[in-house]
Structures are given as C-alpha cells and as structure tokens.
C-alpha cells in the first residue's frame, strides 16, 4: 500500500511543471508611461527574469512564466494514447524604461495551448 501511495504521488507531481511565477498583468495596467519608476515596477512585480540594456540607455525588464499541466489519464498505458494530453500557459511581460529609469512602454502576452 505504501508503494502504491508513493507511486500515485509521484505521478501527480510529474503532471505539473512550472517555471517562474504567474504574472499579475493587472498590476502592469496601473503603470503610467512617463511617471512610474523602475523602483515602483520592482515593488509591484519583483525581480525580473532578464534585464537588457540597449545603446540608447533604455532598460528592458522581462518577466516570464510557463506552466504545463498533464492530464492524469496520459499515464494510463494504452488509454493515455487516446485520452491523454496537456495544457500549457506561457505569459510574458516586458517593461521598457527610459534613460532616467521611468516607464517608457510595456507589453504583455499570454498563450494557452492544449494537446489531446
């Protein structure tokens, strides 16, 4: 019985995979171009996954999140071929700051895809 419990728990944990943390795009909707500072962006969203500097002195703060949920039926031999699948969600948020560290622009993207 203990082995079966461990096996089922392992399968359940293997059914979900995430990288990063979900992005609250509602917070980005409150950023005001020409007013919101880098410090305020960092306070609202935390540390970005990537920071890029360009030749014009602008900084781009990039946030990303990816999550895949695999249907439990995928792990059932033979049956999984017909009823299995997964749903993936990918979110991006890029905040562009001008040379003074104030929000110049921002953009979000979210993709949800399912396989059966």
N, C-alpha and C positions, 0 to 999 in steps of 0.2 A: 504494500500500500504506500509506503514511504517513497519507493522508487517511482511509482505512478504519479504521485503528487509532485515530485521534483521534475519529472518529465513534462507534465502539463504546465507547470510554472515556467519552465524553460521555453516551451513553445509559445506561451502567451507573451513572454518578454521579447522573444525573437520577432514577434508580429508587429512591432512598432519601432521605428528608428527616427530619431530627430537630431538635427544639427542646429545650434543657435537657440534663440528663444523667440517666441512669437512676437511679431512687431505690431504694436498698437498704432495703426495708421490714424486713428482719431487724434492722437497727440500731434502728429505731423500737420493735421488740418488747422492746428492752432498756431503754427509757426507763421510769423508775419515777415514777408520779404522786406529787407531794409531795416528791420527792427530787432528780430530775435537773434541773440548772440550764440556763439558756439557753446558757451558755458550753460546756457538755458537748454540747448539741444541735448547736451550730455546729461544734464539733470533729468530731462524727460525720458530719454531713451537709453542711457547708459553708454558704455564704451562701444564704439563701432568695431565691426569685424575687420575693416580696412580703412586706412586713411591715405588719400592720394593728394599730392601737391602738383600743380601744373606751373608752366612757365610764366603765367600771368599773376602768380601769387595767390590763386584760388586754392581752397582745400575742399576735398570731397570726402564726406563721411559716409561710409557704406555699411548698411545693416542688412543681414540676410538670415532667413530661417527656412529650413526644409524639414518636412515630416512625411514619412511613409507609413501607412497602416496596412498591414497584410491581413486579408480575411483569414480567419481560423480554418476555414474549410480547405484552404490551399495546402495544408499539411496532411490532409487525409489522402492516403495512397489511392490512386486512380480517380476517386471522386474529385480531388483537388484540381485535376486537369479540366474539369467541366464547371465547377462552382467556385474555384479559387479566384484570386485577383488581389489588387491593391489599389489604394487611393493615395495619391501624393499631392502635397501642398507645398508651394515654394513662394516665399514673399521676399521682396527687395524694397529697400528704401535708401535713396541717395540724397544727401543734403549737400548743396554746394554753398560754400562760404566765400565771401569776397576777401580781398587782401586785408581787411580790418577785422575779420572774424565774425561778420554779420551774415545772416542767411541771404543768399542771392536767389536761390531757387531750390526746389526739392521735387522729387518724383517718387511714386510708389508703383509697385507691380505685384500682382498676385496671380498665380496659376494653379489651378486644381485639375488634376488628371486622374482618371480611373482606368484600370485594366481589368478585364474579366477573363 
